[in-house]
Amino acid sequence: MVRKIILIVIDCLRADHVSAYGYGRPTTPTIDSLAERGLLWEHAHSASSWTKPSVTSLLTGLYPGQHGVFRGIKRSRDRLDNRTDALSPECPTVAERLSASGWACGAFINNAQLDTHTNLNRGFATYEPHAGKADPLLERFEAWWLETRDQPAFAYLHFLEAHWPYKPRRRHVTMFGGDRDTNCFRGFSAKDFGKMRRDISRGERTLSDDELVQLTQLYDGSIRRLDGKVKRLLGMLDGWGARHETAVLVTADHGDELMDHHSIGHGHTLYDELTHVPLIAQIPGRSTGVRHTAPVSHVDLADTITDIAGIASDGGSRSLLNEYRTVDDVGAELCIRNRYTQTVRHGRWKLYRRFKFHPPEGLVTDSTHSPRAWLDEFPHDVTCELYDTESDPSESNDLAAADSNGRFVNDLNAMILRADRWWDETTANAPTSEAMDIAVDERTVQRLRDLGYID
């Protein structure tokens, strides 16, 4: 019987840098061992490519277009305060569902994007968005665990160590052929990475082959260092004699680009280096060593967690453990000012669709309604890309652009129809189309500035 559930979210961990997903470097031996003794979904995808909308989808089971949480922090028109969106009370979280059934819920997070202003703390009796780096975070988790050891409990742990600035131990860089102390990015701060990313996106800078090698060594070393923290966590469970009653799930909020599409970082596109994430679960009483090949989404995790807890879903189970579950199209969404991007995946095909809206002067679309409503409100341009993810997993060959003889026109049109249907259905099933608009305190703004997100 499962009485404990631990959800581990590793910030910025792309699936193709996890050994269990075929990566050539031994970045994740502990996570690999979980996969060997549990379940692995080969094609799991986040619902967006940066933390706040992605984690909101993970904790609610709703796509960004359904829960409405799209925006980062921006200044209000009168410049008097900083504003962003937050989860509406109409959208329940998985923690609210669990706590209503008597589960203790605790969250231990190291990411300012998930501070209490998001309303993601709803349902968590303990919610620590500034729990610190991995070791102090685990200490806080340990104290909470011991307090709740006699009742069913759900813990959400969010680690930031694979996020820029990558700071692995010397030995972790050495094992991947690098030298941390001479690495050209050794002294980079988060602000330095943020500036470099902006310069690259503007075409003012690029990375040489050697620079990319050194950056990747730091990234992989950071993953290996964090894998050791997962090992420490599992050792804690063994020490408490709790492994037999504890389900452990490991995933990421999104990936990180390493010049795959001529940029670095995250939150700017929906290509697979940013949305293809690991998803591994070790659940007492479940089969071991099973690899699922059908595409799945983070929006399936909320029902999966309540299913593990033995709690019925209110709206029909999307649980990944439901053997009668139908395979749905998998989407992802991103909104940046007057631009909205979506991807829809069906079988081998992935449609990548960008909308650029032209609202009246002075109006920013992401401050009003949902992207679906903008179609009727504002003039817009649309561009589409089509990828065969089986023959072209790196998404380097846009079949829509290269299709001079019309070979793929039927596939493109079919995917556009599927995307339209997916968008209509998800919007129609939304508890709300608008998030709350709230002010954010300067302390949170400064924390995000320290991460390189705000100039």
MOMOTA-V30585 format. One record per helix or strand of 2 or more residues. SS is the DSSP state (hx for helix, st for strand). FROM is the first residue (numbers start at 0). TO is the last residue. If there is no record, write none. Layout:
# MOMOTA-V30585
SS_FROM_TO + SS_FROM_TO
This chain:
# MOMOTA-V30585
st_3_9 + hx_14_16 + hx_18_20 + hx_28_35 + st_38_40 + st_43_44 + hx_50_59 + hx_63_66 + st_73_74 + st_81_85 + hx_93_98 + st_103_109 + hx_111_113 + hx_115_117 + st_125_127 + hx_133_146 + st_152_158 + hx_169_173 + hx_179_181 + hx_189_200 + hx_208_239 + hx_242_244 + st_245_250 + st_256_257 + st_263_264 + hx_271_274 + st_275_276 + st_278_281 + st_289_291 + st_295_296 + hx_297_307 + st_329_335 + st_338_345 + st_348_357 + hx_364_366 + hx_370_376 + st_378_387 + hx_398_401 + hx_408_427 + st_435_439 + hx_441_449
